[in-house]
Amino acid sequence: MPTSSGDDLPDLDEVEGAVRRLGQKRVLAPDVLPSVVAYIGELIRRRVGGEWTTHDSGQGHEPDLMVRGSRCGVMGVYKEILEYGRAVSLRAFVEHHVRVRKG
């Protein structure tokens, strides 16, 4: 289902519900986590601008979101899911990063 803004991304509440239903172990799996990170990053990018890029982590190139010359830190969603599990608030994570980037 598209978001209320009419773009082609799923609704954040639906994704957050899916993350809670799947649980921490499943969401942090290598076949699921990249999609969650990309989704959260794209929500932030669309609200504040920015561009996707890559950086060399020493273990290969990893995607990163740059906003006004600074890394956005979307991989922090991994830490949020790890710490809060089913109680994670993806909405709070997105809103925090949007608020910080908009200044």
C-alpha positions in Angstrom: 0.0 0.0 0.0 1.5 3.4 -0.9 2.1 6.0 1.8 -0.3 8.9 2.2 2.2 11.1 0.3 1.3 9.1 -2.8 4.7 7.7 -3.5 5.5 4.1 -4.2 6.8 3.1 -0.7 4.8 1.0 1.7 3.2 2.7 4.6 5.6 3.0 7.6 3.0 1.6 10.1 2.6 -1.5 8.0 6.4 -2.0 7.8 6.8 -1.4 11.5 4.0 -4.0 12.1 5.7 -6.5 9.9 9.0 -6.0 11.7 7.3 -6.6 15.1 5.5 -9.7 13.8 8.7 -11.2 12.3 10.7 -10.5 15.5 14.3 -9.5 16.0 16.0 -12.7 14.9 14.3 -12.8 11.6 14.5 -9.1 10.8 18.2 -9.0 11.6 18.9 -11.9 9.2 21.0 -11.0 6.1 18.2 -11.6 3.7 15.8 -9.1 5.5 17.9 -6.4 7.2 19.2 -4.7 4.0 15.6 -4.2 2.8 14.6 -2.6 6.2 17.7 -0.3 6.2 17.0 0.7 2.5 13.4 1.4 3.2 14.1 3.6 6.3 16.9 5.4 4.5 14.7 6.1 1.5 12.0 7.5 3.8 14.5 9.9 5.3 16.1 10.8 1.9 12.7 11.7 0.4 11.8 13.9 3.4 15.1 15.8 3.7 16.9 15.3 0.4 20.3 13.6 0.1 21.7 10.9 -2.0 22.6 7.3 -1.7 26.4 6.6 -2.0 28.8 3.9 -0.9 31.7 3.9 1.5 34.5 1.4 2.0 34.0 -0.2 5.4 37.2 -2.2 5.2 35.1 -5.3 4.5 33.7 -4.0 1.1 31.6 -1.2 -0.1 28.4 -0.5 1.9 25.5 1.8 1.0 25.1 5.0 2.9 22.8 7.9 2.8 24.5 11.4 2.6 22.6 14.5 3.6 24.3 17.9 3.1 27.7 16.2 3.1 27.2 14.2 6.3 26.5 10.5 6.7 22.9 9.9 7.9 23.6 6.8 9.9 20.7 4.7 8.7 22.5 1.5 9.8 21.6 2.7 13.3 18.2 1.0 12.7 20.1 -2.2 13.2 21.1 -1.1 16.7 17.5 0.0 17.4 16.1 -3.4 16.4 18.8 -5.2 18.3 18.1 -3.3 21.5 14.4 -3.0 21.3 13.3 -6.1 19.4 9.5 -6.1 18.9 9.1 -2.8 20.8 11.2 -0.9 18.2 9.8 2.3 16.9 10.8 2.8 13.3 8.7 5.9 13.2 10.7 7.4 16.1 13.9 6.6 14.3 12.8 8.2 11.0 11.3 11.3 12.8 14.5 11.8 14.8 16.7 11.7 11.7 14.4 13.9 9.7 14.3 16.5 12.6 18.1 16.5 13.0 18.6 16.8 9.2 16.1 19.6 8.7 17.7 21.6 11.5 
